[in-house]
Amino acid sequence: MALLITDECINCDVCEPECPNNAISQGEEIYVIDPALCTECVGHYDEPQCQQVCPVDCIPLDPSFVESKEQLQDKYNRIMAVHA
């Protein structure tokens, strides 16, 4: 699954630089995660880094984008191929 930033976000700016895929950006009111780029850090880390640094715990799994670890790994491979 991709991750999702809820409206509990306080715009503290700590999640954006932690994302290795540049999936997090400033939205109109709060930060947002691009599900096409979010791999839950599969391929980079054992755990999603944004969740690790979020002080208000507002980054749950996004039920709209259900993906297996294998699908997340495939997405990571595609993203890395584009940036190679």
N, C-alpha and C positions, 0 to 999 in steps of 0.2 A: 504494500500500500504506500501511497505517497502520504506525506504528512500535511497537516493543516494548522494554520495559526488562527486561533479563535479571537473573538472580540474582547477577550480578557487581556490581550496584548497591551503592554504599557509603552511600546516604542522605545525600549531601552537600548536598542542597537547592538545587542550582543550576539544575536543569532546570525545575522547576515554575513559577517566575515568568517564565521565558522563553517559555512556550507561549502564543501569542496566542489560542488557542481554549479555554484552560482544560481541555485534555484530560488533563493530568497531575495526579495526586493521590497522596497517601500511601496505600499499600495496607497490608495486615496486617504485612508485613515490609519491603517495599521500595516504591518509587514504582511506579505503574502508569499506563498510557496507555489511555484510552477510545477504541477504534477508531472509534466513531461520531462522535467530535469531532476526531480526528487527520486533518489534511489535509497532513501533512509540510510545513506552513507555506505551501503553495500558496495564493496570494491575499494573503499577507503578506510573505514573504521568498523569496529564491531557493534557500535551503537550510534544512533543518530546524534550528531554533535550539537545540533540546535536544541534538542531536548535536554541535553546535559547541561547547557549553559543558561537555559531559560529560568529566570528567577521567579516567574509566576506560574510555571507549569501549564502553559497555554498552547502546547503543540502536540495534539493527539494524532493518532492515525486517521486518515481521511477515508471514511467508509465508501465514498464515491469512487475510489481508485484502489480496488483490491488487486494486489499483485503478490505472487509467491516470491520467495528468495531467488529462485531461478529467473523469474521474469525481471526482478530488480537487477540481477547480475547482467542479464542480456541488455537491459537499458543502459547500465553503466558502460558495458562494452561498446555500445553504439555511440554514447556520448564521448567516450575517449577516442574512438575512431575519427570522429568529426574534428576533434581538437588536436589530432596527431599531425 
